Amino acid sequence: MVARRIVFRPMNMDGGKVHPTQKPIEVMRWCISFLPSHVISVFDPYMGSGTTGVACAKMGRKFIGIELDPDYFDIACERITKAYQQPDMFIEPSAPKPVNAELFENDE
């Protein structure tokens, strides 16, 4: 039998965990790093608190996210906007300023 040891290390949660399934930014950066370089946009249909969007901002990629919960949507927009305002100085940004699209506004 092989003995396994689990080590818990704190990871950068960008100011603390605000969503039940929030992942560390570095995990999402690692995932995005496997995309081919010509893929500049990432789509996340379950955005949650926006960790994937933050990782995209830090990597100079465009991001499109969808979140049904308005509270988490607001948290994600704030985190992603801040991330685009403080880009990595070694990454050439390819993404425009983030836009909060109200798709169902004035549904009459």
N, C-alpha and C positions, 0 to 999 in steps of 0.2 A: 504494500500500500504506500502511495506517495503522499507525504505530508505537504499540505499547501498552507501558505501563510498569506493572509490578506492584509494589505497595508492601505490605510486610508490616508490620503494626502489632500489637503485643502487645494482647491482649484479656483481660478479666477471666475467668480460668478458675477463680475461687473457690478459690485456694490451690494451683493447679497442675493439670495434666492427669492424670487417673487412669483414663481409658478411651480406647481407640484412636479412637473416633469422637465424642469429647466435643466439644460445641459451646460457644461462649462464652454466658454467661447473657444478655447483651444481645441476642444473636441470637434466643434463644427468647422473650425478652420482646417483641421486635419481632413475632415470629410470633403470639404470643398477643394482642397489641394489635389484631389484625385481627378477632378474634372479637367478635360483638355483645355489648353490655354485659349482657344478660340471661343469657348463658351464663357460669355461675360455676364449672363443673366442667370440668376438662381430663383426658382419658384418654390415657395413653402406654403402649401394649402392649409396647414395647421400651425400658424405662426406662434401661438402662445405668447410668451413675453418677448419674442423677437431675437433670440440668440443667434439664429441663422442669419438674420439681417445684419446684426452687429458684426458677425464674422465677415460677411460680404463687404460691408463698408470698410473694414480694416484691410481687406484684400483687394480693394479697388474694383469690385464687381457690382453689377446692378442687382437689385433685389426686388422681388414681387412677393408679397405675403398676404394671406387671408386669415382672419380670426373672427369667429362669431361672437365671442364674449367681448362686449364693449370695454370693460375694465382692462382686460389683458391687451386689447387692441391699443388702448391709450398708452399703457405701459410700454408696449413694443414700439409704438411710434416715437415716444420720448427717447427710449434707449437707442434706436436706430438713427434718429436725427442727431443725437449727441455724438454717435460714432462717426457719422459722415462729417461732422464739424471738426473732429480730431482724427484725420486720416493718418495712416502710417507714412512717414516722410520718405520711405524707400519704395513705396508702391505708387505707380502712376494711376491716378483715379480715372476710371472709365464710366463712372456712374454719375448721373445728374442729381441735382438736389431732390430729396425724397418728397413725394406728393401723397397726401392723405386723400384718397378718392372716396367720396361718399356716394356709393353706387345707388343707394336706395333713398337718397334725400329727395324730398318733394315727390313721392310716389303717389300721384293723384290721377 
